[in-house]
Amino acid sequence: MLDLYDHQKAALKKMKNGCILCGDVGSGKSRTALAYYYISNGGAVDTNEYVPMNDPPKDLYIITTARKRDTKEWEAEMPPFLLSTHADANLYGNKVVVDSWNNIKKYAEVENAFFIFDEQRVVGSGAWVKAFLKIAKKNKWILLSATPGDTWSDYIPVFIANGFFKNRTEFKEKHVIYICRTPYLKIDRYINTRRLLKLRDSILVEMPFEKKTKADHRDVYVSYNAAAYKDVRKRWWDPYKNEPIANASGLCYVLRKIVNTDSSRMLALGDIIIEHPKVIIFYNFDYELELLKNYFATIRITAAEWNGHRHEPIPTCDQWAYLVQYTAGAEGWNCTTTDTIIFYSQNYSYKLTKQAAGRIDRINTPYTDLHYFHLKSRAGIDMAINRALSQKKDFNETKYATQTNSKKGEKTLKTTC
């Protein structure tokens, strides 16, 4: 008998080919997607015994993040359906493949199969989108996402794949108004949005569920070197490289380094781990990683890493720290052996921050109260990032830098945005 929650069963009744299954992190989208594939090939849920699929069922291709592929998270969901990526362990004669978005072009010629596109990446008009559209024409498919789209443009590839529009040009001609007085085309507004809402609602399958967990988010304010910070803002001078700062990205990087390396941040971290011996720590920059590694080595607490350089498993001892770089590890894995995440520094992306918080907020977690500590200073850049995230927006470096002028030279970054 397949074990599905009520919200998953409700979603199954609404799902169809080409839909977007939208559920919060930890809602069980993977299990629900596999259940939909199972039903679509002759299986049945809510039965006392396992109902075999038509043999052979359609070949199954799951396109997911590299992290989920490498940690075999999808394989862990397959046993109840008697499926496996290994032929000798698979009940059926079909092919089951789990691969990353980076390799999607390898499957562009596949036909008459079933595709699950996980943590959807079909935004824009790049190589991944072209491969996705080619696959969608000749196969059954569904998309999974916690955050399906911020603007109507994000939905263009899915709308095309569902046959609502022939191509991007048709969508733009019918629904986009541009600002012309700029060096490049910039969207001013969308029109005929009532039709767009109808199209989106026809493919978006929401999967709301009542969480048993309670998230306690705490802001922990730390100090920073205000004099050094002010000097960089005034002179646009990089004290680490001893050279002028050339652009907005460089300015924000230096300001953040001054803020993030202040010793008070590590002191605050130490206070937290006294009460929370097992913690996941999200960070942004390599210099933060080095500080964290040295700190935990000094106090003799086991620390493991997941980033672009090292892929270590979560420790299993009584006290540990798991150091995770946002971009490398904000999604595609979960942990049910701790109830605490520390955000050592803030990330620019609202979506990435939300995904990171979801690593411990899972259906099967044994914890009810989850603790999130956000370390931040009252420096201008920290407050600006915090303001953007609280509005569910991403932080814009260029916009922030245009507000940072030199009193002596009145130096201002120019932008067309």
Backbone torsions as a table, in degrees:
resi	resn	phi	psi	omega
1	MET	NA	128.9	-179.5
2	LEU	-77.9	135.1	-177.1
3	ASP	-96.1	101.5	178.3
4	LEU	-122.4	144.3	176.8
5	TYR	-80.7	163.3	-177.0
6	ASP	-59.8	-40.8	-178.6
7	HIS	-66.9	-28.9	177.3
8	GLN	-73.5	-40.3	177.6
9	LYS	-64.3	-38.8	179.0
10	ALA	-64.5	-39.5	179.4
11	ALA	-66.3	-38.5	-179.6
12	LEU	-57.7	-35.5	-178.7
13	LYS	-69.2	-21.2	-177.4
14	LYS	-100.0	-15.9	-173.1
15	MET	-72.1	149.5	177.9
16	LYS	-153.4	170.3	178.7
17	ASN	-59.0	133.4	178.9
18	GLY	83.6	9.6	-178.3
19	CYS	-86.3	164.5	173.1
20	ILE	-110.6	114.5	176.4
21	LEU	-85.4	112.3	-174.0
22	CYS	-110.7	112.4	177.5
23	GLY	-141.7	150.2	-179.5
24	ASP	-63.2	160.7	177.9
25	VAL	-58.3	133.3	-179.9
26	GLY	88.5	5.7	-176.6
27	SER	-84.8	-10.3	178.7
28	GLY	91.2	38.7	-179.4
29	LYS	-65.0	-36.4	-178.5
30	SER	-62.3	-48.9	179.8
31	ARG	-61.5	-40.7	-179.7
32	THR	-66.2	-40.0	179.0
33	ALA	-64.0	-42.8	178.0
34	LEU	-65.8	-35.8	177.6
35	ALA	-65.2	-37.5	178.1
36	TYR	-65.6	-43.7	176.2
37	TYR	-59.6	-44.1	-179.5
38	TYR	-60.3	-46.3	179.3
39	ILE	-66.5	-40.9	-178.2
40	SER	-63.3	-20.8	-179.1
41	ASN	-108.9	23.0	172.9
42	GLY	103.0	-2.6	178.4
43	GLY	-79.8	177.9	-179.4
44	ALA	-150.4	142.9	175.6
45	VAL	-104.8	175.2	-178.1
46	ASP	58.2	41.0	177.0
47	THR	-123.9	156.8	-180.0
48	ASN	-75.1	-26.1	-179.5
49	GLU	-126.6	157.6	178.6
50	TYR	-66.3	130.2	178.0
51	VAL	-101.8	114.6	-177.5
52	PRO	-63.2	149.4	174.2
53	MET	-79.9	167.7	172.5
54	ASN	-63.1	132.4	-174.8
55	ASP	-108.3	122.6	-0.2
56	PRO	-87.3	143.7	172.5
57	PRO	-74.1	173.2	178.2
58	LYS	-59.9	145.0	172.6
59	ASP	-57.6	142.8	-176.5
60	LEU	-114.2	123.9	176.4
61	TYR	-119.2	126.2	178.7
62	ILE	-115.4	115.8	179.2
63	ILE	-102.0	115.5	-171.6
64	THR	-137.8	-168.7	177.5
65	THR	-76.1	156.4	177.6
66	ALA	-60.4	-35.2	-179.8
67	ARG	-63.8	-47.8	179.9
68	LYS	-64.0	-36.8	176.9
69	ARG	-64.3	-47.1	-175.5
70	ASP	-68.8	-35.2	179.8
71	THR	-86.9	-1.6	176.2
72	LYS	58.1	37.8	179.0
73	GLU	-64.1	-38.4	179.2
74	TRP	-67.7	-39.2	178.9
75	GLU	-60.2	-32.3	-179.7
76	ALA	-68.5	-22.1	179.5
77	GLU	-88.2	-9.7	-171.0
78	MET	-83.2	-29.9	-175.4
79	PRO	-51.8	-41.2	179.6
80	PRO	-60.4	-22.3	179.8
81	PHE	-97.2	2.3	-178.5
82	LEU	58.4	38.0	177.2
83	LEU	-112.1	154.4	177.2
84	SER	-159.7	151.3	174.5
85	THR	-75.0	-12.5	178.8
86	HIS	-99.6	123.8	-174.5
87	ALA	-58.3	-36.4	-177.4
88	ASP	-72.7	-15.9	179.3
89	ALA	-107.1	-3.5	-179.1
90	ASN	-91.1	128.6	-179.4
91	LEU	-64.7	-25.6	-171.4
92	TYR	-109.1	171.0	-179.6
93	GLY	-93.4	13.7	-179.6
94	ASN	-87.7	167.3	177.4
95	LYS	-94.7	133.9	176.4
96	VAL	-122.9	117.8	-174.8
97	VAL	-125.9	133.5	172.7
98	VAL	-120.4	121.2	-178.2
99	ASP	-144.8	171.5	-175.4
100	SER	-93.5	163.3	177.5
101	TRP	-59.0	-29.4	-179.9
102	ASN	-61.4	-23.2	-176.7
103	ASN	-108.1	15.2	-174.1
104	ILE	-59.6	-31.0	-178.5
105	LYS	-63.1	-22.1	178.8
106	LYS	-63.6	-22.5	-172.0
107	TYR	-110.9	12.8	-176.3
108	ALA	-65.7	-21.4	-178.6
109	GLU	-97.8	0.0	180.0
110	VAL	-67.1	141.4	179.3
111	GLU	-131.9	154.0	174.3
112	ASN	54.7	40.7	177.3
113	ALA	-121.7	-174.7	179.1
114	PHE	-123.6	126.0	-179.2
115	PHE	-114.1	134.5	169.4
116	ILE	-112.2	115.6	178.0
117	PHE	-98.0	110.7	-172.2
118	ASP	-99.9	144.9	-179.0
119	GLU	50.3	63.5	-164.9
120	GLN	-49.5	134.1	-178.9
121	ARG	-119.6	12.9	-174.8
122	VAL	-86.2	71.0	177.1
123	VAL	-125.7	136.2	179.7
124	GLY	96.0	-147.7	-176.6
125	SER	-143.2	26.9	-176.8
126	GLY	-81.6	-166.1	-175.9
127	ALA	-62.4	-37.7	180.0
128	TRP	-63.9	-42.7	-179.6
129	VAL	-65.5	-42.0	178.9
130	LYS	-61.0	-42.4	178.5
131	ALA	-66.8	-40.7	178.4
132	PHE	-59.9	-46.0	-178.4
133	LEU	-64.7	-35.8	178.5
134	LYS	-67.8	-40.4	178.6
135	ILE	-66.2	-42.5	-175.2
136	ALA	-62.6	-27.3	-178.7
137	LYS	-69.5	-28.2	-169.7
138	LYS	-120.0	9.0	-175.7
139	ASN	-144.6	164.0	168.9
140	LYS	-81.7	146.8	-176.5
141	TRP	-160.9	156.2	170.9
142	ILE	-142.4	159.0	177.5
143	LEU	-115.7	146.0	175.3
144	LEU	-118.9	136.5	-179.9
145	SER	-159.6	143.2	172.1
146	ALA	-88.0	-27.4	179.6
147	THR	-135.7	87.1	-170.1
148	PRO	-66.1	-29.8	-179.6
149	GLY	-180.0	141.0	178.7
150	ASP	-95.5	-31.5	-180.0
151	THR	-129.9	166.7	179.1
152	TRP	-64.3	-29.6	179.2
153	SER	-62.5	-29.6	178.7
154	ASP	-63.4	-24.2	-176.8
155	TYR	-89.9	-6.7	-174.1
156	ILE	-54.5	-50.3	-178.9
157	PRO	-59.3	-40.6	-179.0
158	VAL	-69.6	-38.1	176.2
159	PHE	-62.1	-42.5	178.7
160	ILE	-65.2	-43.1	-179.2
161	ALA	-63.0	-29.2	178.2
162	ASN	-86.2	-2.2	177.7
163	GLY	84.7	11.3	179.8
164	PHE	-73.1	-29.7	177.6
165	PHE	-137.7	152.0	179.2
166	LYS	-73.1	-38.0	-177.0
167	ASN	-163.1	-178.9	-178.9
168	ARG	-64.6	-35.2	-178.8
169	THR	-60.8	-44.1	179.5
170	GLU	-62.6	-41.8	178.1
171	PHE	-59.8	-47.3	-176.9
172	LYS	-65.4	-39.9	179.8
173	GLU	-62.8	-33.3	-175.3
174	LYS	-93.2	-21.3	-169.4
175	HIS	-135.2	0.7	-174.9
176	VAL	-122.7	133.3	171.4
177	ILE	-114.0	129.6	-176.2
178	TYR	-103.8	155.2	167.9
179	ILE	-88.0	123.6	-174.0
180	CYS	-92.2	-23.6	-174.6
181	ARG	-86.5	51.4	176.0
182	THR	-139.1	159.1	-179.6
183	PRO	-63.7	-17.6	-180.0
184	TYR	-141.9	161.7	180.0
185	LEU	-67.4	129.5	178.5
186	LYS	-132.1	131.9	-177.9
187	ILE	-69.7	127.0	176.5
188	ASP	-89.3	-48.0	-180.0
189	ARG	-165.3	167.8	176.4
190	TYR	-106.5	145.5	178.8
191	ILE	-120.3	165.4	-177.5
192	ASN	53.2	42.4	-175.8
193	THR	-71.6	-18.8	177.5
194	ARG	-61.6	-40.1	177.3
195	ARG	-66.8	-40.6	179.2
196	LEU	-62.5	-41.0	177.0
197	LEU	-60.7	-41.5	-180.0
198	LYS	-64.6	-42.4	178.6
199	LEU	-65.7	-43.8	179.4
200	ARG	-62.6	-45.6	-178.7
201	ASP	-64.2	-25.0	-179.0
202	SER	-74.2	-18.4	-178.7
203	ILE	-118.9	-12.7	-177.7
204	LEU	-88.5	118.8	178.5
205	VAL	-109.0	104.5	179.6
206	GLU	-76.2	144.6	179.0
207	MET	-129.5	68.2	-179.8
208	PRO	-71.6	147.8	175.1
209	PHE	-151.8	151.8	-178.8
210	GLU	-86.5	114.4	-177.4
211	LYS	-76.0	144.2	174.6
212	LYS	-86.4	-12.5	-177.7
213	THR	-89.6	153.4	175.2
214	LYS	-121.4	121.0	-177.0
215	ALA	-92.3	123.5	178.4
216	ASP	-108.4	102.4	179.6
217	HIS	-96.1	123.6	-179.4
218	ARG	-122.7	131.0	173.1
219	ASP	-87.5	125.9	178.4
220	VAL	-113.4	107.1	-175.6
221	TYR	-86.7	133.9	-178.5
222	VAL	-123.1	171.7	-177.6
223	SER	-87.7	174.7	173.3
224	TYR	-156.5	163.2	-179.0
225	ASN	-80.3	92.5	-174.4
226	ALA	-63.8	-35.4	-178.6
227	ALA	-67.0	-45.0	179.2
228	ALA	-65.8	-39.4	180.0
229	TYR	-62.8	-46.5	-178.8
230	LYS	-63.9	-38.5	-178.9
231	ASP	-65.1	-41.3	178.6
232	VAL	-64.4	-42.8	179.0
233	ARG	-62.4	-37.6	-176.0
234	LYS	-74.8	-44.8	-170.9
235	ARG	-103.2	-9.1	-175.2
236	TRP	51.2	51.1	-177.8
237	TRP	-122.4	131.0	-179.7
238	ASP	-87.3	108.3	-178.5
239	PRO	-73.3	-17.6	-179.8
240	TYR	-80.4	-35.4	178.4
241	LYS	-103.3	-8.8	-178.2
242	ASN	55.6	53.3	180.0
243	GLU	-153.4	162.7	179.0
244	PRO	-65.1	152.4	175.3
245	ILE	-89.5	129.4	-170.2
246	ALA	-91.2	-28.1	-171.6
247	ASN	-152.5	-179.8	-176.9
248	ALA	-62.4	-42.5	-179.5
249	SER	-61.4	-42.4	179.3
250	GLY	-64.6	-41.3	178.7
251	LEU	-61.0	-49.0	-177.7
252	CYS	-64.6	-36.8	179.4
253	TYR	-61.8	-46.8	-178.5
254	VAL	-66.2	-44.6	178.6
255	LEU	-59.8	-41.7	-180.0
256	ARG	-67.8	-35.4	179.3
257	LYS	-66.0	-40.2	176.3
258	ILE	-60.0	-44.1	-177.4
259	VAL	-71.1	-46.7	-171.9
260	ASN	-75.3	-20.1	-178.7
261	THR	-95.9	3.6	179.1
262	ASP	-64.0	137.9	-175.1
263	SER	-61.8	-24.9	-179.2
264	SER	-64.3	-26.1	179.7
265	ARG	-67.1	-41.6	179.3
266	MET	-71.0	-33.3	176.6
267	LEU	-64.1	-41.1	177.8
268	ALA	-64.5	-38.9	176.4
269	LEU	-60.3	-43.7	179.9
270	GLY	-61.1	-39.1	178.3
271	ASP	-64.1	-36.2	-178.1
272	ILE	-69.9	-44.3	-174.6
273	ILE	-72.7	-12.3	173.4
274	ILE	-63.4	-40.7	-179.2
275	GLU	-92.5	-18.5	-177.3
276	HIS	-128.3	91.5	-171.9
277	PRO	-72.3	-17.8	179.1
278	LYS	-120.5	113.4	-173.8
279	VAL	-135.5	145.0	167.7
280	ILE	-99.9	130.3	-178.0
281	ILE	-119.4	119.7	176.0
282	PHE	-95.6	135.6	179.0
283	TYR	-137.8	169.2	-178.7
284	ASN	-106.8	-46.6	-165.6
285	PHE	-113.9	155.8	-179.6
286	ASP	-61.8	-35.4	179.9
287	TYR	-65.2	-30.1	175.1
288	GLU	-68.2	-41.6	178.4
289	LEU	-58.4	-44.8	-179.6
290	GLU	-62.6	-41.0	177.5
291	LEU	-62.2	-43.8	-178.8
292	LEU	-66.1	-43.8	179.8
293	LYS	-61.9	-44.9	179.7
294	ASN	-64.0	-38.7	-179.4
295	TYR	-63.6	-49.4	-177.1
296	PHE	-71.4	-28.2	174.3
297	ALA	-67.4	-38.1	-179.5
298	THR	-66.1	-41.7	-178.2
299	ILE	-92.6	5.1	173.4
300	ARG	59.5	48.1	172.3
301	ILE	-113.7	133.3	-178.2
302	THR	-61.0	129.0	178.0
303	ALA	-129.4	130.7	175.3
304	ALA	-117.5	162.7	-173.6
305	GLU	-126.8	148.3	163.9
306	TRP	-136.4	112.7	-178.9
307	ASN	-158.4	-164.9	-179.6
308	GLY	-72.9	-10.1	-177.7
309	HIS	-105.5	-39.3	-175.0
310	ARG	-133.4	142.5	179.2
311	HIS	-125.1	82.4	-177.3
312	GLU	-100.9	149.6	178.9
313	PRO	-73.7	162.3	176.7
314	ILE	-66.5	131.9	180.0
315	PRO	-60.8	160.0	-179.2
316	THR	-121.9	8.6	-179.4
317	CYS	-80.7	-176.5	-174.5
318	ASP	-74.4	-26.8	179.6
319	GLN	-140.3	126.0	-177.0
320	TRP	-156.3	165.2	173.4
321	ALA	-132.5	133.2	178.5
322	TYR	-111.7	111.0	-172.5
323	LEU	-94.2	112.4	-171.8
324	VAL	-121.4	127.0	175.2
325	GLN	-80.5	132.3	-173.1
326	TYR	-49.7	-56.7	-173.7
327	THR	-62.8	-37.7	-177.4
328	ALA	-77.8	-29.6	-169.7
329	GLY	-137.9	23.2	-179.2
330	ALA	-77.8	-10.9	-178.1
331	GLU	-147.2	166.8	172.1
332	GLY	85.9	13.4	175.2
333	TRP	-157.0	169.2	177.8
334	ASN	-147.8	161.9	-178.8
335	CYS	-140.2	125.1	178.9
336	THR	-114.7	17.1	-179.5
337	THR	-108.2	8.6	173.0
338	THR	-147.5	159.2	178.8
339	ASP	-117.4	15.5	-170.9
340	THR	-133.8	130.9	170.8
341	ILE	-124.4	135.2	175.0
342	ILE	-113.5	123.2	174.6
343	PHE	-93.1	96.9	-174.1
344	TYR	-62.8	-35.6	172.8
345	SER	-143.3	160.2	-177.2
346	GLN	-83.0	146.3	174.0
347	ASN	-97.6	152.8	-178.8
348	TYR	-69.2	-26.3	-171.7
349	SER	-94.7	126.3	175.7
350	TYR	-64.7	-43.8	-179.0
351	LYS	-60.6	-45.3	-178.0
352	LEU	-64.7	-38.7	178.2
353	THR	-64.4	-42.1	178.2
354	LYS	-64.6	-42.4	178.5
355	GLN	-62.6	-41.4	-179.7
356	ALA	-61.3	-43.5	179.5
357	ALA	-62.0	-28.9	-177.8
358	GLY	-74.8	-6.1	-178.4
359	ARG	-63.5	-27.2	178.4
360	ILE	-108.9	-7.9	-178.2
361	ASP	-94.0	77.4	-174.7
362	ARG	-116.4	157.7	179.6
363	ILE	-58.8	-37.5	-173.8
364	ASN	-96.0	14.5	178.1
365	THR	-69.6	141.0	178.2
366	PRO	-80.1	-5.7	-176.2
367	TYR	-94.9	147.7	174.1
368	THR	-99.4	-43.6	179.9
369	ASP	-98.7	121.2	178.9
370	LEU	-109.6	137.5	-173.7
371	HIS	-113.5	127.7	178.1
372	TYR	-125.1	123.0	179.6
373	PHE	-113.0	122.8	-178.9
374	HIS	-107.4	105.0	178.3
375	LEU	-81.2	127.7	-179.3
376	LYS	-157.1	155.1	177.4
377	SER	-106.2	179.7	176.2
378	ARG	-100.3	19.6	173.5
379	ALA	-66.4	152.5	-176.1
380	GLY	-54.4	-41.6	-176.0
381	ILE	-71.1	-37.7	176.7
382	ASP	-64.2	-41.8	-180.0
383	MET	-68.1	-35.3	179.0
384	ALA	-67.9	-41.6	176.7
385	ILE	-63.1	-44.8	179.9
386	ASN	-60.6	-40.0	-179.7
387	ARG	-64.6	-42.4	179.6
388	ALA	-64.4	-45.8	-178.5
389	LEU	-65.5	-37.2	179.8
390	SER	-66.7	-21.9	176.5
391	GLN	-95.1	10.7	-178.8
392	LYS	59.2	37.7	178.1
393	LYS	-121.5	165.2	175.2
394	ASP	-90.4	148.6	178.2
395	PHE	-76.8	135.2	-178.0
396	ASN	-109.1	111.9	-177.7
397	GLU	-63.7	-44.1	-176.8
398	THR	-62.6	-44.1	179.7
399	LYS	-61.4	-40.8	179.6
400	TYR	-67.3	-41.1	-175.9
401	ALA	-68.8	-29.3	179.1
402	THR	-65.6	-19.1	178.9
403	GLN	-90.2	-0.7	-176.5
404	THR	-106.7	101.0	-175.0
405	ASN	-109.7	150.1	173.1
406	SER	-85.9	127.2	-178.6
407	LYS	-67.4	-31.2	-177.0
408	LYS	-81.9	-46.1	-175.6
409	GLY	-103.7	0.3	-175.8
410	GLU	47.3	46.0	-178.0
411	LYS	-77.5	123.3	-178.4
412	THR	-134.7	134.8	173.7
413	LEU	-71.9	132.1	176.7
414	LYS	-94.1	140.5	177.9
415	THR	-146.4	150.3	179.4
416	THR	-92.2	-3.9	-175.3
417	CYS	-75.0	NA	NA
